[in-house]
C-alpha cells in the first residue's frame, strides 16, 4: 500500500516539515519547493527536480507561499485542459482565494483576479464570449496580414540597417508584434513608442505597470467608441458587430486580452527563433541550405522555448486524481507548458528534431486553446524570413553566455539580442526583396487549378510538415511567377 498522496490543502501540517538541520529548510512550508525567490532563479531546473521527486504532477508554492500544483507531464496537461467537467479557469473556485489567503497586493493578482472575459468564463458564458472572439478572428485576411508583416519588417530594418548593429529584441522582436496587432485591431494611427513601452511595462509588473495598463486601456476605450460609431473592416468592428452582443466594457477587456497575449507571446517567439538561428550553426545551415523552412524552425522553437512557460491556472471543480496525485476540490494547477514539452515520456531525446510534430503545448488545448495561433505563427514566419533576407550576414555581436533573460513564472523573456552585419541601404517597404535565402511556407489555401498547371508536372516535394516548400517552376514561368508574387503579397 502507498500513503495518501500529499494534498496542497495540508501544507501547514507539521508532520510534513523536515527535521532540524535538513537542507530542505531552504524550501517553504511542508518542505515544498518555491516557484519564486532565490531558489527559483532557474525554473527549468526546479521543474526537473519536482519531476524527479513527485512525478508528472508536483506540489509547489507560489509567491507568499500559496500552494499550487504544477502539472509537468505532457499527457497530464492535455487531460487537464480537455476535461472541463473536472477542471476550469474560474479563479473564484480556488480555495486560497475563498479562504482569504491571497492578499490584494499579491504579485500575481492581475492573473488571479477574476474578470468577465472568455479566459475565465465557463459554460454558456464562455461560449458566448469566445464565440465573439473566434468569429472576429475568422474575418482576418491572412494574405493581407502577411503583406503588412513584410512591410512592417522592412520599416523596422530600415531604422537600423545603415548602422551595421542592432538589438533584435528591443528594435525588432518587441515592435513587430505590436505594429501588427495595431493593424489587426484597427488602430495603426495609435502605433507609437509609448504604446509599445506601455504594453511592455504593464506585462512586467513594475511600479509603473498600473499606470501603463491604464494608458493602454484608454487607447482601447477610444478605439471601441470610434468603431461602435463608425465600423470598419477590422477585428474590433467585427467583435462589436458579432451577434453575441458584447458591451463596450466586454469589447475593451477582450481587446486587452488579445493585445497583451498576442504581443508578449509573439515577441518571445520572434526573439527565441532569432536567437537559435544566430547561436546554432547547424540550425542556420539547415535554413540556408533548404533542409529546414522558417515555419519548421518556428515549430521547433515552440517545442524547445515556448513563449509562455506556464499558464495560471486551472482549478479542480471536484475531487479527482491526476498523475497519481489526489487533487481536492478548489485546488489550483499550473498548466505546465515548458515542462510538459520536455516530458521524457514524449521526448526521450531533447536534441531530436521535432519536424512535422505540432503536438507541443505552446498554444494550449481544449476549450481555451489560443484562437490566434495562426496569426502568431505568420508574424514569426514572415518576420524572421524577411529579416534574414535583408541581413543575410547578420551574426551575434557578443558571446552566447553573455545573453541574459528576465524570468518569471509565466515566461522566460530574452532581454536583448545584440547583432552586427555589414551596413545596408534602406529599402522601399513596398518593394519585395529579390533574393530569398530560405524556402517559404505555402499557405494552406493556396492551390493551382489543374487547368492552369504546366504541361510537365514538377517533381514531388517530400516533406514531413504540412507546410511544403514551393517547388521550382516548370513550364510557363511567367504565369507561375505572377501567381507566386500574388501569394507572397509583393
C-alpha positions in Angstrom: 0.0 0.0 0.0 1.1 3.5 -0.6 0.5 6.5 1.6 -2.2 9.0 0.7 -0.5 11.5 -1.7 0.2 14.9 -0.3 -2.6 17.5 -0.8 -2.0 21.1 -1.2 -4.6 22.0 1.4 -2.4 20.4 4.1 0.9 22.3 3.7 0.8 23.5 7.3 0.8 20.0 8.7 3.9 19.9 11.0 4.3 16.2 10.3 5.4 17.2 6.8 8.1 19.5 8.0 11.7 18.4 7.6 13.8 17.7 10.7 16.1 20.3 12.1 19.3 20.7 10.1 17.8 19.2 7.0 18.7 21.0 3.7 15.0 21.1 2.9 14.7 24.1 5.3 15.7 26.2 2.3 12.3 25.4 0.9 8.9 26.5 2.1 6.2 25.1 4.5 6.0 21.3 4.3 9.3 21.2 2.5 7.7 22.3 -0.8 9.8 24.0 -3.4 9.1 27.6 -4.2 8.5 28.9 -7.7 9.8 32.3 -6.8 12.7 33.9 -5.0 16.4 32.9 -4.9 15.6 29.1 -5.0 13.8 29.6 -8.3 16.2 31.6 -10.4 16.3 28.7 -12.9 12.7 27.4 -13.0 13.5 24.8 -15.6 15.8 23.2 -13.1 13.2 23.5 -10.4 10.6 21.7 -12.6 13.0 18.8 -13.3 13.7 18.4 -9.5 9.9 18.4 -8.9 9.5 15.8 -11.7 12.2 13.6 -10.1 10.7 13.9 -6.6 7.0 13.7 -7.4 6.4 12.6 -11.0 4.1 14.1 -13.5 2.2 16.3 -11.0 4.0 18.0 -8.2 3.1 20.3 -5.2 4.9 23.6 -5.0 4.5 27.2 -3.7 3.6 30.5 -5.4 4.5 33.9 -4.0 3.6 34.3 -0.3 3.9 30.5 -0.1 0.5 30.0 -1.6 0.1 26.2 -2.5 -0.3 25.2 -6.1 0.1 22.0 -8.2 2.5 22.1 -11.2 1.4 19.8 -14.0 4.7 18.5 -15.5 3.6 15.7 -17.7 2.6 16.2 -21.3 -0.4 13.8 -21.2 -1.5 15.1 -17.8 -1.5 18.6 -19.1 -3.6 17.6 -22.1 -6.0 15.7 -19.9 -6.5 18.7 -17.7 -7.2 21.2 -20.4 -9.5 18.8 -22.3 -11.6 17.8 -19.3 -13.9 20.8 -18.5 -16.1 18.6 -16.2 -13.2 18.4 -13.8 -11.0 21.5 -14.3 -11.9 25.1 -15.2 -10.3 28.6 -15.4 -12.6 30.3 -12.9 -10.3 31.7 -10.2 -13.2 32.2 -7.8 -13.1 28.4 -7.2 -9.6 28.5 -5.8 -9.5 27.6 -2.1 -6.8 30.1 -1.1 -8.9 32.8 -2.8 -12.0 31.8 -1.0 -10.2 31.5 2.4 -8.7 35.0 2.1 -5.1 33.7 1.8 -4.5 35.8 -1.3 -3.6 39.4 -0.4 -4.7 42.3 -2.6 -1.0 43.1 -3.4 -0.1 39.6 -4.4 2.3 39.8 -7.3 0.1 37.5 -9.4 -3.1 39.4 -8.7 -3.5 40.5 -12.3 -3.8 36.8 -13.2 -5.7 35.8 -10.0 -8.4 38.4 -10.1 -11.5 37.0 -11.8 -12.6 39.0 -14.8 -15.7 38.7 -17.1 -13.6 37.5 -20.1 -13.6 34.3 -22.0 -10.4 33.2 -20.4 -12.1 32.9 -17.0 -15.7 32.1 -18.1 -17.2 28.7 -18.4 -20.3 27.1 -19.9 -22.7 29.2 -21.9 -21.0 32.5 -21.0 -17.7 31.1 -22.2 -19.3 30.0 -25.5 -20.8 33.5 -26.0 -17.6 35.5 -25.3 -15.2 33.1 -27.0 -17.6 32.8 -29.9 -17.3 36.5 -30.5 -13.5 36.5 -30.4 -13.2 33.5 -32.7 -15.8 34.9 -35.0 -13.9 38.2 -35.3 -10.6 36.3 -35.8 -12.2 34.4 -38.7 -12.6 37.6 -40.7 -8.9 38.4 -40.7 -7.4 38.4 -44.2 -4.3 36.3 -43.8 -2.8 37.2 -47.2 -3.2 40.8 -46.4 -1.6 40.3 -42.9 1.4 38.7 -44.5 1.9 41.7 -46.7 1.6 44.0 -43.7 4.2 41.9 -41.8 6.7 42.1 -44.6 6.2 45.9 -44.9 6.4 46.4 -41.2 9.6 44.3 -41.1 11.1 46.4 -43.9 10.2 49.6 -41.9 11.9 48.3 -38.8 15.0 47.1 -40.5 15.3 50.5 -42.3 15.7 52.1 -38.9 19.0 50.3 -38.2 20.3 48.7 -41.4 22.7 51.6 -42.2 24.4 51.3 -38.8 25.5 47.7 -39.0 24.4 47.0 -35.5 21.1 46.4 -33.7 19.4 44.8 -30.8 16.9 42.4 -32.4 14.8 42.2 -29.2 14.4 45.9 -28.4 14.4 47.1 -32.0 12.6 44.3 -33.7 11.0 41.4 -31.8 9.2 43.7 -29.3 8.0 46.1 -32.0 6.8 44.0 -34.9 4.0 42.2 -33.0 2.6 45.5 -31.7 2.7 47.0 -35.2 0.7 44.0 -36.5 -1.8 43.9 -33.6 -2.5 47.6 -34.1 -3.1 46.9 -37.7 -5.4 43.9 -37.0 -7.3 45.7 -34.3 -7.8 48.8 -36.5 -5.7 51.4 -34.8 -2.5 51.8 -36.8 -2.6 55.6 -36.0 -2.1 54.6 -32.3 1.1 52.7 -33.0 3.9 54.6 -31.4 6.7 54.1 -29.0 4.5 55.0 -26.0 2.0 52.2 -26.7 4.8 49.6 -27.2 6.6 50.8 -24.0 3.3 50.8 -22.0 2.3 47.3 -23.1 5.8 46.0 -22.2 5.7 47.8 -18.8 2.3 46.6 -17.9 3.3 43.0 -18.5 6.5 43.2 -16.4 4.6 44.1 -13.2 6.8 47.1 -12.4 5.9 50.0 -10.1 4.5 51.9 -13.1 2.7 48.9 -14.5 -0.7 50.1 -13.3 -0.3 53.5 -15.0 0.9 51.8 -18.2 -2.1 49.5 -18.2 -4.4 52.5 -17.7 -2.9 54.2 -20.8 -3.4 51.0 -22.9 -7.0 50.7 -21.7 -7.6 54.4 -22.6 -6.4 53.7 -26.1 -8.6 50.6 -26.4 -11.6 52.6 -25.0 -11.2 55.3 -27.6 -10.9 52.6 -30.3 -14.1 50.9 -29.1 -16.1 54.2 -29.1 -14.9 55.0 -32.6 -15.7 51.6 -34.1 -19.1 51.5 -32.4 -19.9 54.7 -34.2 -18.1 54.0 -37.5 -17.4 50.3 -38.1 -14.6 49.4 -40.4 -13.2 46.1 -41.8 -11.1 45.3 -38.8 -11.1 42.9 -35.8 -12.6 45.5 -33.4 -15.5 46.3 -35.6 -16.3 42.6 -36.2 -16.0 41.9 -32.4 -18.5 44.7 -31.8 -20.8 43.6 -34.5 -20.9 39.9 -33.5 -24.3 38.5 -32.7 -23.1 37.8 -29.2 -23.7 41.4 -28.4 -20.7 42.3 -26.3 -20.9 45.5 -24.3 -18.3 48.2 -24.6 -16.6 47.0 -21.4 -16.6 43.4 -22.7 -15.2 44.6 -26.0 -12.4 46.7 -24.4 -11.5 43.9 -22.0 -11.2 41.3 -24.8 -9.2 43.7 -26.9 -6.8 44.0 -23.9 -6.6 40.2 -23.6 -5.9 39.7 -27.3 -3.4 42.6 -27.5 -1.4 41.5 -24.4 -1.4 37.8 -25.1 -0.5 38.2 -28.8 2.1 40.8 -28.1 4.0 39.0 -25.3 3.8 35.5 -26.9 4.9 36.7 -30.4 7.7 38.9 -29.1 9.1 36.0 -27.1 8.7 33.6 -30.1 10.5 36.0 -32.5 13.3 36.5 -30.1 13.7 32.8 -29.4 13.7 31.8 -33.1 16.3 34.5 -33.9 18.5 33.6 -31.0 18.6 29.9 -32.0 19.4 30.9 -35.7 22.3 33.1 -34.5 23.7 30.7 -31.9 23.3 27.3 -33.5 25.4 27.0 -36.7 23.8 23.7 -37.7 20.3 25.2 -37.3 21.2 28.1 -39.6 22.9 25.9 -42.1 19.8 23.8 -42.5 17.8 27.0 -43.1 20.2 28.4 -45.6 20.6 25.0 -47.3 16.9 24.5 -47.6 16.8 21.4 -45.3 14.5 23.4 -43.0 11.9 26.1 -43.6 11.3 29.1 -41.4 7.9 27.6 -40.3 9.6 24.4 -39.3 12.2 26.4 -37.3 9.3 28.2 -35.6 7.7 24.9 -34.6 11.0 23.6 -33.2 11.2 26.8 -31.1 7.7 26.3 -29.8 8.8 22.9 -28.5 12.1 24.0 -27.0 11.3 27.5 -25.8 7.6 28.1 -25.7 6.6 31.8 -25.4 4.8 31.1 -22.2 6.4 28.7 -19.7 3.2 28.1 -17.7 -0.4 29.4 -17.7 -2.1 30.4 -14.4 -4.2 28.5 -13.7 -6.8 25.7 -13.8 -8.9 24.8 -10.8 -10.4 21.5 -9.7 -14.2 21.5 -9.8 -14.4 18.3 -7.8 -12.1 15.8 -6.0 -10.2 13.9 -8.6 -6.8 12.3 -9.3 -4.1 13.5 -11.8 -0.7 11.9 -12.3 -1.1 9.8 -9.3 -1.8 12.8 -7.0 -5.0 13.3 -5.1 -6.5 16.7 -6.3 -9.1 18.2 -4.0 -11.9 20.4 -5.0 -10.7 24.0 -5.1 -7.0 23.1 -5.7 -5.1 25.2 -8.3 -3.0 23.7 -11.0 -0.4 25.4 -13.2 -0.7 24.4 -16.9 3.0 23.5 -17.3 3.8 24.2 -21.0 7.6 24.3 -20.8 8.0 21.2 -18.5 5.3 19.4 -20.4 7.1 20.0 -23.7 10.3 18.2 -22.3 8.4 15.3 -20.7 10.9 12.4 -21.2 7.9 10.1 -22.0 7.3 12.1 -25.2 10.8 13.4 -25.8 13.4 11.0 -24.6 16.0 12.7 -26.7 15.7 16.5 -26.4 18.2 17.0 -29.2 16.0 15.2 -31.7 14.4 17.3 -34.4 10.6 17.6 -33.9 10.0 18.3 -37.6 6.3 17.9 -38.6 5.2 17.4 -35.0 2.8 20.1 -33.7 1.7 18.3 -30.5 3.5 20.8 -28.3 1.6 22.6 -25.6 2.7 26.2 -26.6 -0.9 27.2 -27.7 -2.8 25.3 -25.0 -5.6 23.0 -25.8 -9.2 22.2 -25.2 -11.9 24.9 -24.9 -9.3 27.6 -24.0 -6.8 26.9 -26.9 -5.3 30.0 -28.3 -7.6 31.2 -31.1 -4.9 33.5 -32.6 -2.1 31.0 -33.0 -2.1 31.2 -36.8 -1.5 34.9 -36.6 1.4 34.4 -34.2 2.9 31.9 -36.5 2.5 34.1 -39.5 4.3 37.1 -37.8 7.2 34.8 -36.8 7.4 33.0 -40.1 7.3 36.1 -42.4 9.1 38.4 -40.0 12.1 36.1 -39.5 12.3 35.3 -43.2 12.1 38.9 -44.3 14.8 40.0 -41.7 17.2 37.2 -42.7 16.7 38.2 -46.4 17.6 41.8 -45.7 20.5 40.9 -43.4 21.9 37.6 -44.7 25.3 38.1 -42.9 23.8 39.0 -39.5 25.6 37.5 -36.6 25.7 37.7 -32.8 27.7 40.7 -31.5 28.5 39.1 -28.1 29.3 35.7 -26.6 26.3 33.4 -26.2 26.9 33.1 -22.5 26.6 36.9 -22.2 22.9 36.8 -23.2 20.5 37.1 -20.2 16.8 36.6 -19.6 14.2 38.1 -17.4 12.4 35.1 -16.0 9.0 34.8 -14.2 6.7 32.0 -13.5 4.8 32.8 -16.8 7.7 33.2 -19.2 11.4 33.5 -19.9 12.0 36.7 -21.9 15.3 37.4 -23.7 16.4 40.9 -22.6 18.4 41.8 -25.6 20.0 40.2 -28.7 22.8 42.3 -30.0 23.9 41.7 -33.6 26.2 43.0 -36.2 26.3 43.0 -40.0 27.6 44.9 -43.0 25.7 48.2 -43.2 22.9 48.0 -45.8 21.0 50.8 -47.6 17.4 51.4 -46.8 14.8 49.7 -48.9 11.4 50.8 -50.1 8.9 48.8 -47.9 6.6 48.4 -50.9 9.3 46.5 -52.9 9.9 42.9 -52.1 13.5 41.6 -51.8 14.9 40.0 -54.9 16.5 37.1 -53.0 15.1 34.6 -50.6 17.7 32.6 -48.7 15.3 30.2 -47.1 12.3 28.3 -48.5 8.9 29.9 -47.9 5.8 28.5 -46.4 3.0 27.5 -48.7 -0.3 28.7 -47.2 -3.0 26.0 -46.8 -5.4 27.8 -49.1 -3.0 28.2 -52.0 -3.8 25.9 -54.9 -3.0 25.9 -58.6 -6.0 24.8 -60.7 -5.4 21.7 -62.8 -6.3 23.6 -66.0 -3.6 26.1 -65.2 -0.9 23.6 -64.3 2.1 23.3 -66.5 2.2 20.5 -69.1 5.1 18.8 -67.4 4.5 18.3 -63.7 7.3 19.1 -61.3 9.0 16.5 -59.2 7.0 15.9 -56.0 8.4 17.6 -52.9 8.6 15.3 -49.9 8.0 17.0 -46.5 7.0 15.7 -43.1 5.4 19.1 -42.3 2.0 20.2 -43.5 3.6 23.3 -45.0 5.6 22.2 -48.0 8.3 24.2 -49.7 7.3 25.8 -53.0 8.5 23.7 -56.0 10.6 25.3 -58.8 8.5 26.5 -61.7 8.4 24.2 -64.7 7.0 25.5 -68.0 5.1 28.8 -68.4 7.4 30.6 -65.8 5.8 34.0 -66.3 2.4 32.7 -65.1 3.9 30.9 -62.1 5.9 34.0 -61.1 2.7 36.0 -61.3 1.0 33.5 -59.0 3.9 33.4 -56.7 4.1 37.2 -56.4 0.3 37.3 -55.7 0.8 34.6 -52.9 3.7 36.4 -51.3 1.8 39.7 -51.4 4.6 41.5 -53.4 
